[in-house]
Amino acid sequence: MFTFPELLLLLLSCLVTIKYLKVIWATRSLPPGPIPLPFIGNLWTLRFKLHPETLRKLAGSYGPIYTVWLGETPLVVLNGCKAVRDGIVSNSEALSGRPVASFLKDLLGEKGILMANGHTWKQQRRFGLMTLRKLGLGKKILESQIQEEAECVVERFTAMKGEPFDPSFLLIHAVVNIISAVVYGHRFSADDVTFQELIRCNNCVLEILGSKWARMYDAFPWLMKHIPGPHQDSFQHLKYVTEYTKREIEMHKKNRSEEPRDIIDYYFDEIEKNRKDTDSTFDDDEYLISVITDLFGAGSETTATSLLWSLLYMVAYPNIQRKVQKELDTVLDGNQICYEDRKHLPYTNAVIHEIQRYGNIAAVGIPRTCIKDCKVCNYSLKKDTMVLANVDSALSDPQYWKLPNQFNPQNFLDSDGNFLMNEAFMPFSAGSRVCLGEQLARSELFIFFSTIMRSFSLQLPEGVTEVNTEYIYNMTLQPHPYKICAVTR
């Protein structure tokens, strides 16, 4: 006879064995990959992170499409430009879903754009695209705001009088003011306590999203929901952003204008327009809060981080900086820089694209799910299979880039010095889930970078001889904190 503890241990052993055998059986219908361990799957192999370098190494062993297990959940990984494009471009609609159980899903909910699915996602995304255009995306209206913020950056850099300073806060302030004008209808002053707290909360959320706590949550949501840790802090950080947004919405309701000024005003109009439509998702403030949270979070830190990389690379490669400045001086007059100027500045345009390629901030991207059975890279994937298109691997694919492992603008130039686009360039992802703010980010990067380069020579502080271009792995890949000297030209 078994004692009760022995019987309990036997039952648990049987349960673990049965569940593990189910996992092993499921691997038969999936692309190959490392053998999963009981309970934790391949989390140990991944070091509890979806790190681009780890994923590239696994691709070397298992090919351009393979499977890793986050606990008992399989994740099919696509590596290299061909596999990535086959997944998110050729099968764009089939791979347009988001995971129904993940840390990001629980954090952001399913009412916005980033993590929503199906009808909700389609309606909210369509609204976002249309409203951004109405607010001036691609037109002089929004471009003038970007130009004004760029000039503010120039003023703040000039005030440093060539002394060493950390440019991160100044760039974040400028970029956030642009997305703030879009969603809230106003900008923040640099010393605004609310602004500083919004930025801090947003950064904390991004840091945790890239941590092992988030991967543990993805693997064991039923467990991690009840375990204390930094992942729990994310919900409080995000709550600060949503509470601020709620106050903004109430202020807009009290001060409605005849002409819509921002996303909030346009959303109010959409609610009124669809009030009798029973199929509409424009029915309460919760959807609006989610849309704003998605746009504010995605449209602030990401562009600012790309700009931080851009300045760091110009200090690291002074010869490239001088070539950019020579082209700007030769081609441009004294007027404000416009996005259209990029057509006459092939070298500068190539440098900006190379910054996004080599200093890719999005790392591996956000997982998607199959909304129906489909075939990717000759493998049949069933509905609800989770897929990760490793965008980083496309941006460094040696089959598509002249110099994949070097920072070199020649990757985007032909033999005559003309700008040359590459199909492997997907820093904003691709397909139906391509970044909603891609056009806005492109405009910001070009205008900010070109304005700064035309105004200053960027140098290392006296006594500093080396530039650290290694990245910090969070939800986005960020440069280590640094200081520069901006000498007025």
C-alpha positions in Angstrom: 0.0 0.0 0.0 1.1 3.5 -0.8 1.2 6.2 1.9 -0.7 9.4 1.0 2.5 11.4 0.2 3.8 8.6 -2.0 0.4 8.4 -3.8 0.4 12.1 -4.3 3.9 12.1 -5.7 3.0 9.2 -8.0 0.0 11.1 -9.3 2.0 14.2 -9.9 4.7 12.2 -11.7 2.0 10.7 -13.9 0.5 14.0 -14.6 3.8 15.6 -15.6 4.7 12.5 -17.7 1.3 12.6 -19.5 1.6 16.4 -20.2 5.1 16.0 -21.4 4.2 13.1 -23.7 1.5 15.4 -25.2 4.1 18.0 -25.9 6.4 15.5 -27.5 3.5 14.2 -29.6 2.6 17.7 -30.7 6.2 18.3 -32.0 5.5 15.8 -34.8 3.3 18.3 -36.7 5.5 21.3 -36.1 8.8 22.5 -37.6 11.9 20.9 -36.0 13.6 22.5 -32.9 15.4 21.8 -29.7 13.8 19.1 -27.5 11.6 20.7 -24.9 12.1 19.9 -21.2 9.2 19.0 -19.0 7.2 21.9 -17.7 9.6 24.7 -18.9 9.9 23.7 -22.5 12.9 25.5 -24.1 12.9 28.5 -21.7 16.3 27.4 -20.3 17.8 27.2 -23.8 16.4 30.7 -24.5 17.7 31.9 -21.1 14.1 33.1 -20.5 14.4 35.7 -23.3 13.6 35.9 -27.0 17.0 37.3 -27.7 17.8 37.9 -31.4 21.3 36.4 -31.1 20.0 33.2 -29.4 17.3 32.9 -32.1 19.9 33.3 -34.9 22.1 30.5 -33.3 19.1 28.2 -33.2 18.4 28.9 -36.9 22.0 27.8 -37.6 21.1 24.4 -36.1 17.5 23.9 -37.2 17.0 26.0 -40.3 15.0 29.2 -41.2 11.8 27.9 -39.6 11.9 26.0 -36.3 9.9 25.6 -33.1 10.7 26.5 -29.5 8.5 25.9 -26.5 7.5 28.6 -24.0 6.5 26.2 -21.3 3.8 24.0 -22.9 3.1 26.5 -25.7 4.9 26.1 -29.1 6.3 29.1 -30.8 7.3 28.8 -34.5 10.2 31.1 -35.3 10.9 32.5 -38.8 14.5 33.5 -39.5 16.0 35.2 -42.5 14.4 37.5 -45.0 12.8 34.8 -47.2 11.2 33.0 -44.3 10.0 36.2 -42.6 8.5 37.6 -45.8 6.8 34.2 -46.5 5.2 34.4 -43.1 4.1 38.1 -42.7 3.9 39.2 -46.3 2.8 36.2 -48.4 0.6 35.0 -45.5 -0.2 38.5 -44.2 -3.9 37.8 -43.5 -3.4 34.3 -42.2 -0.8 35.5 -39.7 -2.7 38.6 -38.6 -3.7 37.4 -35.2 -2.2 38.1 -31.8 -1.7 35.5 -29.0 -4.8 35.1 -26.9 -2.7 34.5 -23.7 0.4 36.5 -23.1 1.8 39.1 -20.8 1.4 41.9 -23.3 -2.2 40.8 -23.9 -3.1 40.9 -20.2 -1.2 44.2 -19.8 -2.8 46.1 -22.8 -6.1 44.3 -23.1 -7.9 43.5 -26.4 -9.7 46.8 -27.1 -7.0 48.8 -28.7 -4.9 48.1 -31.8 -1.6 46.4 -30.8 -3.0 43.3 -29.2 -6.6 43.3 -30.5 -7.9 40.6 -32.9 -10.5 40.2 -35.5 -13.3 42.7 -36.0 -12.1 44.9 -33.1 -8.6 45.2 -34.5 -9.7 45.9 -38.0 -12.1 48.7 -36.9 -9.7 50.3 -34.5 -6.7 50.1 -36.8 -8.7 51.6 -39.7 -9.8 54.5 -37.5 -6.2 55.0 -36.4 -4.9 55.2 -40.0 -7.7 57.5 -41.2 -7.4 59.8 -38.3 -3.6 60.2 -38.6 -4.2 61.2 -42.2 -6.8 63.7 -41.1 -4.5 65.2 -38.5 -1.9 65.8 -41.2 0.2 62.7 -41.6 2.1 63.2 -44.8 1.0 66.8 -45.1 2.5 70.1 -44.0 0.2 70.3 -40.9 2.0 67.6 -39.0 5.3 68.2 -40.6 5.4 71.8 -39.3 5.0 70.4 -35.8 7.9 68.1 -36.3 10.0 71.0 -37.6 9.1 73.1 -34.6 10.1 70.4 -32.2 13.4 69.9 -34.2 14.1 73.6 -33.8 13.5 73.3 -30.0 16.1 70.5 -29.9 18.6 72.7 -31.8 18.0 75.5 -29.2 18.5 73.1 -26.3 21.6 71.7 -27.8 23.0 75.2 -28.5 22.4 76.1 -24.9 24.9 73.4 -23.9 27.6 75.5 -25.5 29.6 72.5 -26.6 29.9 71.0 -23.1 29.2 67.2 -22.6 25.5 66.3 -22.1 23.2 63.3 -22.3 20.8 63.9 -25.2 18.3 61.3 -24.3 15.8 63.4 -22.3 15.8 66.2 -24.9 15.1 63.8 -27.7 12.4 62.0 -25.7 10.7 65.3 -24.8 10.6 66.4 -28.5 9.3 63.1 -29.8 6.7 62.7 -27.1 5.4 66.2 -27.8 4.6 65.2 -31.3 2.6 62.1 -30.4 1.0 64.0 -27.5 -0.2 66.7 -30.0 -1.7 63.9 -32.1 -3.5 62.1 -29.3 -4.1 64.8 -26.6 -4.0 68.0 -28.7 -1.1 69.7 -26.7 2.5 69.5 -25.9 4.3 69.2 -22.5 6.9 71.5 -21.0 10.2 69.7 -20.2 9.8 70.3 -16.4 6.2 69.1 -16.3 6.0 66.5 -13.5 3.2 64.6 -15.2 5.2 64.4 -18.4 8.3 63.0 -16.6 6.2 60.4 -14.8 4.5 59.3 -18.1 8.0 58.8 -19.6 9.2 56.9 -16.6 6.2 54.6 -16.5 6.5 54.0 -20.2 10.2 53.1 -19.9 9.5 50.8 -17.0 6.9 48.9 -18.9 9.2 48.4 -21.9 12.0 47.2 -19.6 9.9 44.6 -18.0 8.4 43.4 -21.3 11.8 42.4 -22.5 12.7 40.6 -19.2 12.6 37.0 -18.1 9.5 37.8 -16.0 7.5 38.6 -19.1 8.7 35.3 -20.8 7.7 33.4 -17.6 4.3 35.1 -17.7 3.9 34.1 -21.4 4.7 30.4 -20.5 2.7 30.2 -17.2 0.1 33.0 -17.1 -2.1 31.1 -14.7 0.8 31.0 -12.2 2.5 34.4 -12.8 -0.7 36.3 -12.3 -0.5 35.4 -8.6 3.2 35.6 -8.1 4.8 38.9 -6.9 7.6 40.4 -9.0 8.5 43.2 -11.3 5.9 42.0 -13.8 3.2 43.1 -11.4 4.6 46.6 -11.3 3.9 47.0 -15.0 0.2 47.0 -14.4 0.6 49.9 -12.0 2.9 51.8 -14.4 0.4 51.4 -17.2 -2.4 52.4 -14.9 -0.8 55.8 -14.4 -0.9 56.4 -18.2 -4.5 55.2 -18.5 -5.6 57.4 -15.5 -4.0 60.4 -17.2 -5.7 59.6 -20.4 -9.1 59.3 -18.6 -8.6 62.8 -17.3 -7.8 64.1 -20.8 -10.9 62.5 -22.1 -13.1 64.1 -19.5 -11.6 67.5 -20.2 -12.3 67.0 -23.9 -15.9 66.1 -23.2 -16.3 69.4 -21.2 -14.6 71.5 -23.9 -15.8 70.0 -27.1 -14.8 72.0 -30.2 -16.6 72.2 -33.5 -13.5 71.1 -35.4 -11.7 67.9 -34.1 -8.3 68.7 -32.8 -6.8 65.3 -32.0 -7.5 61.5 -31.8 -9.8 62.0 -28.8 -12.1 64.5 -30.7 -12.2 62.3 -33.8 -13.0 59.3 -31.6 -16.0 61.1 -30.1 -17.2 61.8 -33.6 -16.8 58.1 -34.5 -18.9 57.1 -31.4 -21.7 59.4 -32.5 -21.5 58.2 -36.1 -21.8 54.5 -35.1 -24.2 54.8 -32.2 -26.9 52.8 -34.0 -24.5 50.2 -35.4 -24.8 47.1 -33.2 -21.6 45.7 -34.8 -19.5 48.8 -33.9 -16.6 48.7 -31.5 -16.8 52.4 -31.0 -19.1 52.2 -28.0 -17.2 53.3 -24.8 -14.2 55.1 -23.4 -12.3 51.9 -22.8 -11.7 51.4 -26.5 -10.5 55.0 -26.8 -8.2 54.6 -23.8 -6.6 51.5 -25.3 -6.1 53.1 -28.7 -4.4 56.1 -27.0 -2.2 53.9 -24.8 -1.1 51.9 -27.8 -0.3 55.0 -29.9 1.4 57.0 -27.1 3.5 54.0 -26.0 4.6 53.0 -29.5 5.0 56.5 -30.8 7.3 57.9 -28.2 10.2 55.7 -26.9 10.8 53.9 -30.2 11.5 56.9 -32.4 13.5 58.6 -29.6 15.7 55.5 -29.2 16.3 55.4 -33.0 17.4 59.1 -32.7 19.7 58.2 -29.8 21.4 55.5 -32.0 21.7 58.0 -34.8 23.7 60.5 -32.8 25.8 57.7 -31.2 26.7 56.3 -34.7 27.7 59.8 -36.0 30.1 60.1 -33.1 31.4 56.6 -33.7 31.8 57.2 -37.4 32.9 60.8 -37.9 33.8 60.3 -41.6 30.2 59.4 -42.2 29.0 62.4 -40.2 31.2 64.7 -42.4 29.8 63.2 -45.6 26.2 63.8 -44.4 27.0 67.4 -43.5 28.7 68.0 -46.8 25.6 66.8 -48.7 23.3 68.8 -46.5 25.4 71.9 -47.1 25.5 71.4 -50.8 21.9 70.5 -51.5 19.8 72.5 -49.0 19.3 76.2 -48.6 18.6 77.9 -45.3 14.9 76.9 -45.1 13.5 74.3 -42.7 14.1 70.7 -43.7 11.1 68.9 -45.2 10.5 65.2 -45.6 10.5 65.6 -49.4 14.1 66.8 -49.2 15.2 63.2 -48.7 14.7 62.6 -52.5 17.6 65.0 -53.1 19.8 63.7 -50.3 20.6 60.0 -51.2 23.6 59.7 -48.9 21.8 61.2 -45.9 18.7 59.0 -46.6 21.0 56.0 -46.8 22.6 56.8 -43.5 19.2 57.1 -41.8 18.1 53.7 -43.2 21.3 52.1 -42.2 20.8 53.5 -38.6 17.5 51.7 -38.6 18.9 48.5 -40.1 22.1 48.2 -38.0 20.6 49.8 -34.9 17.4 47.9 -35.2 15.4 48.7 -32.0 12.5 46.4 -32.5 14.6 43.3 -31.9 12.5 40.3 -32.9 9.1 41.9 -32.9 5.8 40.8 -31.4 4.5 37.2 -31.9 1.5 36.7 -34.2 -1.0 33.8 -34.4 -2.5 32.0 -37.4 -6.2 32.9 -37.7 -6.6 29.9 -40.0 -4.6 26.9 -41.3 -1.8 28.0 -43.6 1.5 26.9 -45.2 4.7 28.8 -44.4 8.1 27.7 -45.8 6.5 24.4 -46.8 5.3 23.7 -43.3 1.6 23.4 -42.6 0.7 25.5 -39.5 -2.7 25.0 -37.8 -5.0 27.7 -36.7 -4.0 29.4 -33.4 -0.3 28.4 -33.9 1.9 31.2 -32.5 4.5 32.5 -34.9 7.4 34.9 -34.3 8.9 36.6 -37.4 12.5 37.4 -36.3 12.7 40.8 -38.1 16.2 41.3 -36.8 17.4 38.3 -38.8 16.0 39.9 -42.0 17.9 43.1 -41.3 21.2 41.2 -41.1 20.6 38.5 -43.7 23.9 38.1 -45.6 22.0 37.0 -48.8 20.4 40.5 -49.0 22.9 42.9 -47.7 26.3 43.9 -49.0 27.8 44.4 -45.5 25.4 42.8 -43.1 27.6 43.0 -40.0 29.0 46.5 -40.5 27.5 50.0 -40.1 27.8 51.2 -43.7 25.4 53.4 -45.8 26.6 51.5 -48.9 24.0 48.9 -48.0 21.4 51.5 -49.4 23.4 53.0 -52.3 24.0 51.7 -55.8 27.3 52.0 -57.7 26.3 55.6 -58.8 25.5 56.8 -55.3 21.8 56.7 -55.7 19.5 55.6 -52.9 18.6 51.9 -53.2 15.8 50.3 -51.2 16.1 46.6 -50.1 13.2 44.2 -49.6 14.8 42.9 -46.5 14.5 46.3 -44.8 11.6 45.8 -42.4 12.3 47.7 -39.2 8.5 48.5 -38.9 7.6 44.8 -39.6 5.4 44.2 -42.6 2.1 42.9 -43.8 -1.2 43.6 -42.2 0.4 44.2 -38.7 2.9 46.7 -40.0 3.6 49.6 -37.6 0.7 52.0 -37.7 3.0 55.0 -37.2 5.6 54.0 -39.8 5.1 57.2 -41.9 5.2 59.5 -38.8 8.4 57.8 -37.5 10.1 58.1 -40.9 9.3 61.8 -41.1 10.5 62.4 -37.5 13.7 60.5 -38.1 14.6 62.3 -41.3 13.7 65.8 -40.1 15.3 65.5 -36.6 18.4 63.9 -37.8 19.0 66.2 -40.8 18.3 69.3 -38.7 20.7 68.3 -36.0 23.4 67.3 -38.5 23.1 70.6 -40.4 23.4 72.6 -37.1 26.1 70.7 -35.1 29.3 68.7 -35.3 28.9 65.9 -32.8 32.0 64.9 -30.9 33.1 62.8 -28.0 33.8 64.6 -24.7 37.4 65.4 -24.0 39.3 62.4 -22.7 36.7 59.9 -24.0 38.3 57.8 -26.8 35.9 54.8 -27.2 32.3 54.6 -28.2 30.1 51.8 -26.8 27.8 50.7 -29.5 26.6 47.5 -27.7 22.9 47.5 -26.9 20.8 47.0 -23.8 18.2 44.3 -24.3 14.7 45.4 -23.3 11.5 45.3 -25.3 13.5 47.6 -27.6 17.3 47.5 -28.1 18.7 50.6 -26.5 22.1 52.2 -26.5 24.0 52.4 -23.2 23.7 56.0 -21.7 26.3 58.3 -23.2 27.3 61.9 -23.4 28.3 64.0 -26.5 29.4 67.5 -27.3 27.3 69.4 -29.9 29.5 72.1 -31.4 27.7 74.7 -33.4 28.7 74.7 -37.1 
